[in-house]
Amino acid sequence: MAWQKQQTSGEETVFDQQLAQNIERLRQEFGNSPDYVIRSYTRSHPPVFSAAAVYNTNLADEQAVEGLIEKLFGAELNGTGIDDSHAEPLEWAATRAALASSAIVTPNWDMVVDAAVAGDAVLFIDGCTDAIVVSTRGMEWRAISESTTQLVIRGPKDSFTESISTNISLIRRRIRNKTLWLERFSIGNLTATNVSMLYLKGIANERTIQELRRRMNAIQEDGILETGTIERHVQDQHLTPFPTLYNTERPDDVVGHLMDGRIAVLVDGTPFALIGPITFFHFFQSVEDFYQRADIGLLIRVLRYIGYFLSMLLPALYIAAMTFHQEMIPTPLLISLVAQREGVPFPVIVEALLMELSFELMREAGVRMPRAVGQAVSIVGALILGQAAVQAGIVSAAMVIVVAATGIASFTAPAFSIAISVRILRFGFMMLASMFGLFGIVIGLFILTAHLSSLQSLGSPYFSIHRKGRSK
């Protein structure tokens, strides 16, 4: 394995030829942190030199470091078949280090510091103004497991982890083609997080690639811990309840979008990938739809649309019908509904707001509570609270049914981000229905359609059917 030499640009901070000075400077850089280990060695066989290896015990692979030390200062290795005993110490050490892992000789002090922070081992040699950076990164990562947010009955069960290299390998294992291109970014003034952009060259639109690359390079943030931070910086519009970029933790979902000409963004430390450009209609597609027959997938997708609009409009329709449009309700049903509301002291809008807020509070509490009791408490709490509220005459039984049906319908959307938008819009339609009835709902739908038509995702229309297009 050959080592690489980084060229000098004249702007780097140079090293001191004295090994002790470089070590002391590095200690000051790291604040004498105890997890940065400095191991000094002296080689007695030709070429004779003194050196020091620096690495972080929490980030570096100990076995890789030991292998590097063995190559350099262990027993004499004659397996290479090359008599290199008369070589310069720096070249000799770089050649032997390359036998253990990839090695780069650099005069850049900042690169050395960044490499040590990232988990690489740095080798200083006395009398040399260059350092050798050897790749020894390694840490414990969560094993590949089944997705917890996008469950499917039929399809692959693997999902992304917090390791970006593992996530890239899951994608490349499915797309074994040279047109799968990858670009790396280091974003975050403090975290220097590894971010990768993947796309299929010749399928993804070149203008979209350039635009996303420009937005990624323009990000100025202290820390990048999740794709949500990237999303806030690269999305087109901020004042909208709708997500303009799609996130998923399923590799097969990412591969499907890549083959359709979209771009994926992976961030080290999070199992969620960011995908764009996207449209409103893609949030109702599940990767499982493509593993089923076309008619079954179409039926399930239609059910998701129905569930989404029921979740958004059902409470508003009930409020409008009971407040302004009683003539639209069949007489037997109207008599039953009026009889149920006979002892309720609140108007319909107040009754609906109380129940919707209670349901949202219980849903949020169920998410934050321990997994062993969260689901049971949320379900039992909803049943007991609804029954007690009806018996106490605070709300009507019909309102409990409407709120329960609305909550169930909101879970039909396969993407959690689009389900959040309907939870926000629901309250706006309820207020419009309480003031203007069905006319208010129609006005709200017109405004919503106009807003969706004005949105863009990485420069592409958001409220349109995105078709796969070749790069131009």
KAQUIZI-V563460 format. One record per backbone hydrogen bond with DSSP energy under -1.0 kcal/mol. CO is the residue of the C=O (numbers start at 1). NH is the residue of the N-H. E is the energy in kcal/mol with one decimal. If there is no record, write none. Layout:
co:CO nh:NH e:E
co:CO nh:NH e:E
This chain:
co:4 nh:105 e:-3.3
co:17 nh:127 e:-3.0
co:18 nh:22 e:-1.7
co:19 nh:23 e:-2.2
co:20 nh:24 e:-2.4
co:21 nh:25 e:-2.2
co:22 nh:26 e:-2.1
co:23 nh:27 e:-2.3
co:24 nh:28 e:-1.9
co:25 nh:29 e:-2.0
co:26 nh:30 e:-1.8
co:27 nh:32 e:-2.6
co:30 nh:33 e:-1.0
co:33 nh:36 e:-1.4
co:35 nh:57 e:-2.6
co:37 nh:55 e:-1.8
co:39 nh:53 e:-3.0
co:41 nh:51 e:-2.7
co:49 nh:43 e:-3.0
co:50 nh:126 e:-2.8
co:51 nh:41 e:-3.0
co:52 nh:124 e:-2.8
co:53 nh:39 e:-2.8
co:54 nh:122 e:-2.7
co:55 nh:37 e:-2.8
co:56 nh:60 e:-2.7
co:59 nh:138 e:-2.4
co:61 nh:65 e:-2.2
co:62 nh:66 e:-2.6
co:63 nh:67 e:-2.2
co:64 nh:68 e:-1.9
co:65 nh:69 e:-2.6
co:66 nh:70 e:-2.2
co:67 nh:71 e:-1.9
co:68 nh:72 e:-1.7
co:69 nh:73 e:-3.4
co:70 nh:74 e:-1.4
co:78 nh:81 e:-1.0
co:82 nh:84 e:-1.3
co:84 nh:87 e:-1.5
co:88 nh:92 e:-3.0
co:89 nh:93 e:-2.8
co:90 nh:94 e:-2.4
co:91 nh:95 e:-2.4
co:92 nh:96 e:-2.3
co:93 nh:97 e:-2.7
co:94 nh:98 e:-1.9
co:97 nh:100 e:-1.2
co:97 nh:101 e:-2.0
co:102 nh:135 e:-2.3
co:103 nh:4 e:-2.2
co:104 nh:133 e:-3.1
co:105 nh:6 e:-3.2
co:106 nh:131 e:-2.6
co:108 nh:112 e:-1.5
co:109 nh:113 e:-2.3
co:110 nh:114 e:-2.6
co:111 nh:115 e:-2.3
co:112 nh:116 e:-2.2
co:113 nh:117 e:-2.2
co:114 nh:118 e:-1.7
co:115 nh:120 e:-2.7
co:121 nh:134 e:-3.1
co:122 nh:54 e:-2.7
co:123 nh:132 e:-2.3
co:124 nh:52 e:-2.2
co:125 nh:128 e:-1.9
co:131 nh:106 e:-2.7
co:132 nh:123 e:-2.9
co:133 nh:104 e:-2.2
co:134 nh:121 e:-2.2
co:136 nh:61 e:-3.5
co:162 nh:269 e:-2.3
co:163 nh:167 e:-2.0
co:164 nh:168 e:-2.3
co:165 nh:169 e:-2.0
co:166 nh:170 e:-1.9
co:167 nh:171 e:-1.4
co:168 nh:172 e:-2.8
co:169 nh:173 e:-2.0
co:171 nh:174 e:-1.0
co:171 nh:175 e:-2.0
co:175 nh:177 e:-1.4
co:177 nh:180 e:-1.4
co:179 nh:181 e:-1.1
co:179 nh:201 e:-3.3
co:181 nh:199 e:-1.8
co:183 nh:197 e:-2.9
co:185 nh:195 e:-2.8
co:187 nh:193 e:-2.4
co:188 nh:192 e:-1.4
co:193 nh:187 e:-2.3
co:194 nh:268 e:-2.6
co:195 nh:185 e:-3.1
co:196 nh:266 e:-2.7
co:197 nh:183 e:-2.3
co:198 nh:264 e:-2.5
co:199 nh:181 e:-2.6
co:200 nh:203 e:-2.0
co:200 nh:204 e:-2.6
co:202 nh:471 e:-1.2
co:205 nh:209 e:-2.0
co:206 nh:210 e:-2.4
co:207 nh:211 e:-2.3
co:208 nh:212 e:-2.5
co:209 nh:213 e:-2.5
co:210 nh:214 e:-2.2
co:211 nh:215 e:-2.2
co:212 nh:216 e:-2.4
co:213 nh:217 e:-2.2
co:214 nh:218 e:-1.1
co:216 nh:219 e:-1.2
co:221 nh:189 e:-2.7
co:222 nh:190 e:-3.0
co:222 nh:191 e:-1.5
co:226 nh:229 e:-1.1
co:227 nh:231 e:-2.7
co:228 nh:232 e:-1.9
co:229 nh:233 e:-1.1
co:230 nh:234 e:-1.9
co:231 nh:235 e:-1.8
co:238 nh:240 e:-1.8
co:246 nh:275 e:-3.1
co:248 nh:273 e:-3.4
co:249 nh:160 e:-2.4
co:250 nh:254 e:-1.7
co:251 nh:255 e:-2.5
co:252 nh:256 e:-2.0
co:253 nh:257 e:-1.9
co:254 nh:258 e:-2.5
co:255 nh:259 e:-2.3
co:257 nh:262 e:-2.2
co:258 nh:261 e:-1.7
co:263 nh:276 e:-2.0
co:264 nh:198 e:-2.9
co:265 nh:274 e:-2.7
co:266 nh:196 e:-2.7
co:267 nh:270 e:-1.5
co:273 nh:248 e:-1.8
co:274 nh:265 e:-2.9
co:275 nh:246 e:-2.4
co:276 nh:263 e:-3.3
co:281 nh:284 e:-1.2
co:282 nh:285 e:-1.4
co:286 nh:289 e:-1.8
co:288 nh:291 e:-1.2
co:293 nh:297 e:-2.6
co:294 nh:298 e:-2.3
co:295 nh:299 e:-2.1
co:296 nh:300 e:-2.3
co:297 nh:301 e:-1.9
co:298 nh:302 e:-2.3
co:299 nh:303 e:-2.1
co:300 nh:304 e:-1.6
co:301 nh:305 e:-1.9
co:302 nh:306 e:-2.4
co:303 nh:307 e:-2.6
co:304 nh:308 e:-2.4
co:305 nh:309 e:-2.3
co:306 nh:310 e:-2.5
co:307 nh:311 e:-2.3
co:308 nh:312 e:-1.5
co:309 nh:313 e:-2.6
co:310 nh:314 e:-2.5
co:313 nh:317 e:-2.9
co:314 nh:318 e:-2.2
co:315 nh:319 e:-2.3
co:316 nh:320 e:-2.6
co:317 nh:321 e:-2.5
co:318 nh:322 e:-2.3
co:319 nh:323 e:-1.8
co:320 nh:324 e:-2.6
co:320 nh:325 e:-1.7
co:325 nh:328 e:-1.5
co:326 nh:329 e:-1.4
co:330 nh:334 e:-2.8
co:331 nh:335 e:-2.5
co:332 nh:336 e:-1.8
co:333 nh:337 e:-2.5
co:334 nh:338 e:-2.7
co:335 nh:339 e:-2.1
co:336 nh:340 e:-1.9
co:337 nh:341 e:-1.6
co:347 nh:351 e:-2.4
co:348 nh:352 e:-2.6
co:349 nh:353 e:-2.5
co:350 nh:354 e:-2.4
co:351 nh:355 e:-1.9
co:352 nh:356 e:-2.7
co:353 nh:357 e:-2.5
co:354 nh:358 e:-2.0
co:355 nh:359 e:-2.3
co:356 nh:360 e:-2.5
co:357 nh:361 e:-2.3
co:358 nh:362 e:-2.3
co:359 nh:363 e:-2.4
co:360 nh:364 e:-2.4
co:361 nh:365 e:-2.5
co:362 nh:366 e:-2.3
co:363 nh:367 e:-1.4
co:364 nh:368 e:-1.9
co:365 nh:369 e:-1.8
co:370 nh:373 e:-1.2
co:370 nh:374 e:-2.7
co:373 nh:377 e:-2.7
co:374 nh:378 e:-2.2
co:375 nh:379 e:-2.2
co:376 nh:380 e:-2.6
co:377 nh:381 e:-2.8
co:378 nh:382 e:-1.9
co:379 nh:383 e:-2.2
co:380 nh:384 e:-2.8
co:381 nh:385 e:-2.6
co:382 nh:386 e:-2.4
co:383 nh:387 e:-2.4
co:384 nh:388 e:-2.7
co:385 nh:389 e:-2.4
co:386 nh:390 e:-1.9
co:387 nh:391 e:-2.4
co:388 nh:392 e:-2.1
co:389 nh:394 e:-2.0
co:389 nh:395 e:-1.1
co:390 nh:393 e:-1.1
co:396 nh:400 e:-1.5
co:397 nh:401 e:-2.0
co:398 nh:402 e:-2.4
co:399 nh:403 e:-2.5
co:400 nh:404 e:-2.4
co:401 nh:405 e:-2.7
co:402 nh:406 e:-2.2
co:403 nh:407 e:-2.4
co:404 nh:408 e:-2.3
co:405 nh:409 e:-2.3
co:406 nh:410 e:-1.6
co:408 nh:411 e:-1.1
co:409 nh:412 e:-1.5
co:415 nh:419 e:-1.2
co:416 nh:420 e:-1.4
co:418 nh:422 e:-1.1
co:419 nh:423 e:-1.1
co:420 nh:424 e:-1.2
co:421 nh:425 e:-2.4
co:422 nh:426 e:-1.9
co:425 nh:429 e:-2.3
co:426 nh:430 e:-1.9
co:427 nh:431 e:-1.9
co:428 nh:432 e:-2.1
co:429 nh:433 e:-2.5
co:430 nh:434 e:-1.9
co:431 nh:435 e:-1.1
co:432 nh:436 e:-3.0
co:433 nh:437 e:-1.5
co:436 nh:439 e:-1.0
co:437 nh:441 e:-1.4
co:438 nh:442 e:-2.5
co:439 nh:443 e:-2.4
co:440 nh:444 e:-2.4
co:441 nh:445 e:-2.2
co:442 nh:446 e:-2.2
co:443 nh:447 e:-2.4
co:444 nh:448 e:-2.5
co:445 nh:449 e:-2.5
co:446 nh:450 e:-2.4
co:447 nh:451 e:-2.3
co:448 nh:452 e:-2.5
co:449 nh:453 e:-2.2
co:450 nh:454 e:-1.0
co:455 nh:462 e:-2.1
co:457 nh:460 e:-1.6
co:460 nh:457 e:-2.9
co:462 nh:280 e:-2.5
